[in-house]
């Protein structure tokens, strides 16, 4: 009997040991081989995937500046609030977070509570939260000792500091800061920049691991744009265009384009019926917004309800897209009589007409058996080419077209850039519709000659007009002058791009002179500005295509005025365009002319254009009121007499205490300066009378009767039948005697 | 004392007493004089509390110390990120573990001087104490839903750890006494099944299935070596199968385990309600896989940064695999295998059956835990809480383990083995 281990125990133990070694240790070694050597790589990949957090560093979108570096669109840092509900383990935590965030973010608490119950590490709660709100959240996190659960991620938001200002050019961006319209869309790539990446090793709760595993690719901020747009010019365009839209009850939006004729730089481009790019989805037009809002809601439970709902959604989309549409670039129209400056230039260039070529208008022209009427049904009778243009006489231009023939007409038509897109750096440029030389039969040629029957964009029209003004050189219009990187270095500079010379400088000069005469005493005189040598042409386009399509009950019109100044050295071209005016008049001269004049009157002095008066203008010129305050009455009277100004004295003193108009203020020649000699007279007031709807003479006498002065603007000085249509101080306003009121005159002639 | 005094003076009449006094023939290093020494004197000498008569087994001691040191290094590496984030102190775990390790090693060496035969007397009382703990723990508040810990403030312990040792000791005690009657049901099977049944029942009440499994396996192996006829194992196997079938089919007792089985079969499942169950296993596999052949380098684990939950506990070996690679992991597995082999060899050559059974039981317990632990972290078997000896954090557990190693070393002192 063995004291120690028996043989059987030996055997059994060794058997057990062998089994244990082979099965037990064998199995785990096998598992280790399988996991580490066979599947190791794929497991490691998956491990790295979870350990490496790839964070996108957003790039700041570049700014958009006007030509004087005033910011029109900017990006500012905002924050995205992200919940990490998977880290929240107790209902108490969820409750605290929901209560706190609902207060800070102004969101529904229940909604946040729903978010906190998701099993996710990334759940966006709210985007584009301002920095102040972010700070509040951080404070809240600190107070409540919330470590994980709420994350704040940097992002950028687009701001348009001037609201709807220049909205059509600027466009707008979407929720991910992508450009969706306007320059934001056209230059999206440059503005966006390149997002950076931060690849870091993170532990399971998302904080950094002490590893060298960090790779940062800095974000490349977007480039900024410097525009050719001048904020001041743009401001005047928008101001008076809006005024014109209201005064003329314009139904289908309006546009105005101001272009540097030499460089093609667009100084301003206004579209009314636009939007606020800060809130692009909101329908800006109050009537349209109300119409859409008042449409029945519908509901998605019934088939009928679905249709109603769909109709409303559709109406909203249509309204949004309408307000985003760049009328100056994306819409086409018949340019109408404005185009006569182009046809005229062709004729003069080809030598088929000159200033003195004689024409005869009997009220209509018969072309291949078709009668085409002149706007003046009685006819203009015998007239020269110049008179024909100033009368905007259709038969004259039908004749010019006929003399040119289809071949030559189309050659110039194409040379003026009307068969191609202008290439402006704005999205959605429309192509034109026209007849080619072969398709131009005599009737088409005749109608095209005075600007009907072919469609071009307003931008194409002003570009062609700029070529007429600019020695015949057709330039490419552009909106962006420079692209700057985030440090302000110039990345790209846009030079003037001259496409071709269409007409000679001589013809350009002569046509400018004719157009200046037209804008002074011709049919375009509503745009006249003393001293500024404005050249212009009116246009009233019939919307024939729409009329024929039967969509409209009555014929609708586009009233436009296109011109440039100064005529002897053209600098700026301006096209003003009202689509479907419903006011007193729909004629270009009456509707667009005064607006053109008001814009030019502000823009030209801003651009530093000097007034040069003709002798005739000198006679009618306003003078600056001399300073007579403080002088003895006699001396004051003498001083005023020297300038052939009248005076009216109030009070019994012998010294002038106050004068109206004040020193330096302009006053019409032979105007009356009111001199006040005692305190009592100083408080004296008169009432502004009605000065609208009068001839110049009537207005003058009404003003004299009331004891005030008037200055006049518009067609009063050159037109015989001009009527006042506006006054700068409203009827019934109490003013000091002698106050100067500006009265606008307009000539309501029926020129197409 | 009474038990001892009763046995001591009259060793001869009792069969099982004899081996203590006899000198086994093949032992080569015993001095010749020892054989001639009168039995009574020898017996007295052997029953001294500390026996330094022969040396302890250096290879086994060496293996234990190497594993303790590697274990501490890896524990520090695996735990410092977790400790930093959860306790604000990277040294939180390692400081405690080192202290217990030092205590444990001292205790191990002391126990190696302690004549393991004294343990005969402790076998039954210790078992009763361990039962008491197993009952007490059921009435203590649950930690993470289970009643496994008895916390004594400064330190805590798991009664199941005590139970493992108590059962091993008790089985070695009973088998060595009754080894001749091991083929009878009355002496060879019933008492053990009874003891085992009570223990397992108590453990399942906690519940602590993994400890029950280890104890059942351990008991089975000891009974097998002890000479229980194979037919009993066949019967036990049948009963086990029936029991498992019953539990799976008719109870929801192990419903929490069902999800674990699903999670085990597809640790990368994307099913949401299993994500929490598979998270630990998935992270463990990522860690092991990331190690590759050579590992990321000591201290370079990334999975320990809160991906792998409690990397200092049961899943520490995943971090070892990640940092030391397959080569490092293999070396450690081989060290464990050597430890088991050496422990078993020492025990086989022990002077008596008690020493042999005790030594083998304690050694296999370590081996079983190693194999099961690594099987869990490699997802070879479903996830269940088994710590890795010498590596996993746990002070009392480490001290107890080293104390048990001390018993093996004590056995080695009288073992007829080459001790280098």
Boltz contact constraints between the chains, C-beta under 6 A:
constraints:
  - contact:
      token1: [A, 3]
      token2: [B, 19]
      max_distance: 6.0
  - contact:
      token1: [A, 3]
      token2: [B, 22]
      max_distance: 6.0
  - contact:
      token1: [A, 3]
      token2: [B, 24]
      max_distance: 6.0
  - contact:
      token1: [A, 3]
      token2: [B, 352]
      max_distance: 6.0
  - contact:
      token1: [A, 4]
      token2: [B, 24]
      max_distance: 6.0
  - contact:
      token1: [A, 4]
      token2: [B, 351]
      max_distance: 6.0
  - contact:
      token1: [A, 4]
      token2: [B, 352]
      max_distance: 6.0
  - contact:
      token1: [A, 5]
      token2: [B, 348]
      max_distance: 6.0
  - contact:
      token1: [A, 5]
      token2: [B, 356]
      max_distance: 6.0
  - contact:
      token1: [A, 8]
      token2: [B, 227]
      max_distance: 6.0
  - contact:
      token1: [A, 9]
      token2: [B, 225]
      max_distance: 6.0
  - contact:
      token1: [A, 12]
      token2: [B, 224]
      max_distance: 6.0
  - contact:
      token1: [A, 12]
      token2: [B, 225]
      max_distance: 6.0
  - contact:
      token1: [A, 13]
      token2: [B, 225]
      max_distance: 6.0
  - contact:
      token1: [A, 13]
      token2: [B, 348]
      max_distance: 6.0
  - contact:
      token1: [A, 16]
      token2: [B, 221]
      max_distance: 6.0
  - contact:
      token1: [A, 17]
      token2: [B, 344]
      max_distance: 6.0
  - contact:
      token1: [A, 24]
      token2: [B, 371]
      max_distance: 6.0
  - contact:
      token1: [A, 25]
      token2: [B, 337]
      max_distance: 6.0
  - contact:
      token1: [A, 28]
      token2: [B, 371]
      max_distance: 6.0
  - contact:
      token1: [A, 28]
      token2: [B, 374]
      max_distance: 6.0
  - contact:
      token1: [A, 28]
      token2: [B, 375]
      max_distance: 6.0
  - contact:
      token1: [A, 31]
      token2: [B, 378]
      max_distance: 6.0
  - contact:
      token1: [A, 31]
      token2: [B, 380]
      max_distance: 6.0
  - contact:
      token1: [A, 32]
      token2: [B, 326]
      max_distance: 6.0
  - contact:
      token1: [A, 32]
      token2: [B, 329]
      max_distance: 6.0
  - contact:
      token1: [A, 35]
      token2: [B, 288]
      max_distance: 6.0
  - contact:
      token1: [A, 35]
      token2: [B, 289]
      max_distance: 6.0
  - contact:
      token1: [A, 35]
      token2: [B, 378]
      max_distance: 6.0
  - contact:
      token1: [A, 36]
      token2: [B, 288]
      max_distance: 6.0
  - contact:
      token1: [A, 36]
      token2: [B, 291]
      max_distance: 6.0
  - contact:
      token1: [A, 36]
      token2: [B, 292]
      max_distance: 6.0
  - contact:
      token1: [A, 36]
      token2: [B, 326]
      max_distance: 6.0
  - contact:
      token1: [A, 37]
      token2: [B, 326]
      max_distance: 6.0
  - contact:
      token1: [A, 39]
      token2: [B, 289]
      max_distance: 6.0
  - contact:
      token1: [A, 40]
      token2: [B, 289]
      max_distance: 6.0
  - contact:
      token1: [A, 40]
      token2: [B, 292]
      max_distance: 6.0
  - contact:
      token1: [A, 43]
      token2: [B, 285]
      max_distance: 6.0
  - contact:
      token1: [A, 43]
      token2: [B, 286]
      max_distance: 6.0
  - contact:
      token1: [A, 43]
      token2: [B, 289]
      max_distance: 6.0
  - contact:
      token1: [A, 44]
      token2: [B, 289]
      max_distance: 6.0
  - contact:
      token1: [A, 44]
      token2: [B, 290]
      max_distance: 6.0
  - contact:
      token1: [A, 47]
      token2: [B, 286]
      max_distance: 6.0
  - contact:
      token1: [A, 47]
      token2: [B, 290]
      max_distance: 6.0
  - contact:
      token1: [A, 51]
      token2: [B, 302]
      max_distance: 6.0
  - contact:
      token1: [A, 203]
      token2: [B, 305]
      max_distance: 6.0
  - contact:
      token1: [A, 203]
      token2: [B, 306]
      max_distance: 6.0
  - contact:
      token1: [A, 204]
      token2: [B, 306]
      max_distance: 6.0
  - contact:
      token1: [A, 204]
      token2: [B, 307]
      max_distance: 6.0
  - contact:
      token1: [A, 205]
      token2: [B, 306]
      max_distance: 6.0
  - contact:
      token1: [A, 209]
      token2: [B, 305]
      max_distance: 6.0
